[in-house]
Amino acid sequence: MDRKVKGLTMGEVLIVMVIISILAYIGYQEIAKAVASQRLKNSAQTLVTNLERIKRNSITGRVPWGMRIQNDNSYILFEDTDGDCRLDENDDNTRRITVNLERGVRFQNTLPITIVFDRKGVALEYANGECKPRSQENQGTQQNILLANPYNRTAEIIIERGAIRYVYK
């Protein structure tokens, strides 16, 4: 009974396991990037939808609505009851909705940022103690909002002359 046992050596098994581990790691990284990109797109779409919502509320309602970005991962939609283009922290009568960005997505802008829409759907700003339409020289990038994910992909939300859109980069 002299049989030869056929099979794999321990070295061959280890080499196969190392190759499988490397491929799994590469696959995981690509999946993580895809998930982060999708979260960025979802956050940008949600932000644009909410901006359109407050613009519509401002046009159809009795008071302007605005959005305030205070930290790097959330923003507040608010009713500007006194028309000063600012979120009044101590006013308990102001309707507010806090929205969090998806996990891993953050704002890249210098904070805080406040955007308010008037009854015509025009973006307003607070300057020199009063709320007024954005001046022509400031219409460029000041009201653009930048979102980013951990892999340095960005989405830019552009607000110009009441139109709101986003560009994924």
Residue pairs with C-beta under 8 A, 6 or more apart in sequence:
33 151
36 104
36 149
36 150
36 151
36 153
37 149
37 151
37 153
39 102
39 103
39 104
39 105
39 149
40 102
40 105
40 147
40 148
40 149
40 153
40 154
40 155
40 168
41 155
41 168
42 102
43 101
43 102
43 105
43 147
43 155
44 147
44 155
44 157
44 166
44 168
45 166
46 99
47 75
47 99
47 101
47 145
47 147
47 157
47 166
48 157
48 164
48 165
48 166
50 67
50 75
50 77
50 99
51 67
51 115
51 157
51 159
51 164
52 164
53 77
54 65
54 66
54 67
54 77
54 117
55 65
55 117
55 121
55 162
55 164
57 65
57 79
58 64
58 65
58 116
58 117
58 118
58 119
58 121
59 117
59 119
59 120
59 121
61 79
63 79
63 80
63 81
63 83
64 79
64 80
64 83
64 85
64 116
64 117
64 118
64 119
64 124
65 77
65 78
65 79
65 80
65 116
65 117
66 77
66 78
66 80
66 85
66 87
66 114
66 115
66 116
66 117
66 124
67 75
67 76
67 77
67 78
67 114
67 115
67 116
68 75
68 76
68 78
68 87
68 112
68 113
68 114
69 75
69 107
69 109
69 111
69 112
69 113
69 114
69 145
70 76
70 111
70 112
71 107
71 111
72 106
72 107
72 111
73 100
73 101
73 105
73 106
73 107
74 98
74 99
74 100
74 101
75 98
75 99
75 101
75 107
76 87
76 96
76 97
76 98
76 99
77 96
77 97
77 99
78 87
78 94
78 95
78 96
78 97
79 94
79 95
79 96
80 86
80 87
80 94
80 116
80 131
81 88
81 91
81 93
81 94
82 88
82 91
83 131
84 126
84 130
84 131
85 114
85 116
85 124
85 125
85 126
85 131
86 114
86 126
87 94
87 96
87 114
88 94
101 107
101 147
104 149
104 150
105 147
105 148
105 149
106 147
106 148
107 113
107 145
107 146
107 147
107 148
108 146
108 147
108 148
108 154
109 145
109 146
113 143
113 145
114 125
114 126
115 123
115 124
115 125
115 143
115 159
116 123
116 124
116 125
116 131
117 123
117 124
117 162
118 124
118 133
120 162
121 162
122 133
122 134
122 161
122 162
123 133
123 134
123 143
123 159
123 162
124 131
124 132
124 133
124 134
125 131
125 132
125 133
125 134
125 138
125 143
127 135
134 142
134 143
139 160
139 161
143 158
143 159
143 160
144 156
144 157
144 158
144 159
145 156
145 157
145 159
146 154
146 155
146 156
146 157
147 154
147 155
147 156
147 157
148 154
148 155
153 168
153 169
154 168
154 169
155 166
155 167
155 168
155 169
156 166
156 167
156 169
157 164
157 165
157 166
158 164
158 165
158 166
158 167
